[in-house]
């Protein structure tokens, strides 16, 4: 198989439903475990937890990238993701993402951030059967 160039990631199964994942360019490592409700101990992120975390992280990172040139500093923006698993087949059925954004944003800025959230790369990569619910809370301290 010919593989085009891209970001290389690797992993090793360590037994007991644990994997260690490595990010090629940085050497950063994370570990996963199967969740308690699927034969694991729930000691680490599960692979499907990483999908939810990736969505939240992608949303705020993409917002920061696309608004930085406008002088908008999103440092301190927080997100929370709730993952709902479906069965038969076992898969992610819903992701609820709550974003806490600066309260001092103008309406135009808010609309732009909400549009970015709906079209970040992870969001665009998810299967259409996964329902994504986004909640925007404008409550964080003001940013300068």
N, C-alpha and C positions, 0 to 999 in steps of 0.2 A: 504494500500500500504506500503510495506517495502522499506524504503529508505536507501541506503548504506551511510556510514559516508562520509563526505566531507565538504567543506566550506559552511556554512549556510549564506544565504542572505535573507532579508525579505523586504517587502514594504507595504505601506499603501496608498490607493487612497485618496487624500485630496480634491477632487472636482475640477471643472474647468480644467480638463485634467492634473492636477498636481499629481505626486506621490513622496513620500519620500522613498528612498531606504536606507537600513541599512546593513552594512557588519558585520556579527556576530562576527568574531574573534577580530576585532579592534574597533567596535562601530562607525566607520566612517559613515557619512551620505552624500548622494547627492540627489538632486531633479531633476525630469524630467518634461517636459511639451510637449504637442503635438506641432508640428511645425505650423507656420502660414498657410501653404498651406494644412493643414489637421485639421482644426477646433480648433487649439490651438492659443496661444499668442506668442509662440516662446521665452518664457522668460527663459528657461533653455535648457540644452541638451535634445533632443528628444531621445527616446529609440534607434532609428536607428543611431542617432549621436554617441551614446555610442559605437555602434559596430565599427564605423570608428575610434573613439578615442582609443578603446581597441586594434585595429589592430596596430596603430602607436605606442602605449605604449608597446605592447607586442614585437614588432620588436626590439625597442631599448633596452628594458629590457633583452630580450633573447640574444642580441648581447653582452651586458655588462656582463651577467652571463658567457657566453661561451668564452669570451676573457679576462676576469679579471685575470685568472691564467697565462696568457701570459704577464701580465703587461700592457695591453692596457687599458688606462683610457678614457672612452667615455663621461665623464662629459662635458656637454655643447652641446652634439649632439642634434640637433633640427629636428622635423618632422612636416609636415603639411599634413592633409588628406582632400580631397574633396570627398564628398559623392554625388552620382547621384542616384536619385530615379526613378524607373520605374513605370509604371501603368499597371493595368489589368493583374495580380494583383499588387497592390501597394507593392513594395519591393525595397530593395537596389539592383540596377543593376550593379553599378560600384563604385569602390573606387580607387582614385588616391592618392598615397602616395609618397611624396617628402621628402627625407632624406638629411640633411646637415651633412656631416661627415668630420673628420679631413683630411686636404689636404696632410699631410705628410705620409700617409699610403703606405706601400709597396704593390705591385700588389697582392701578395699572401694574405695579410691582407684584401684588398678590396674584392677579390674573396670570401674569407671566410665569410665576413660580408654580402655580397650579397646572398650567399647561406643560411645563417642563416635567413635573412629577408624573404626568400621565403618559409621557413619551420617552422616559429614560431607557437606555439600552436593555437593562434587565427586564423592565416592564414589557418592552417590545419583543423580548425573547421567550416570554412565558407562553405556555399553551393557552389558547383562547378559552378552554374550559375552566381555567382557574379564575375565579371571581376575585378581583382586586377592589377593595373598598378603601378609598382615601379620605381621611379627615384632616382638615387644615385648621389648626388652632393658632390664633394670633395673640399670643400671651407672653412670650419670652421678653426679657429685658430688651430695651432699645439697643440697636447696634449703630455704631457711627461709621 
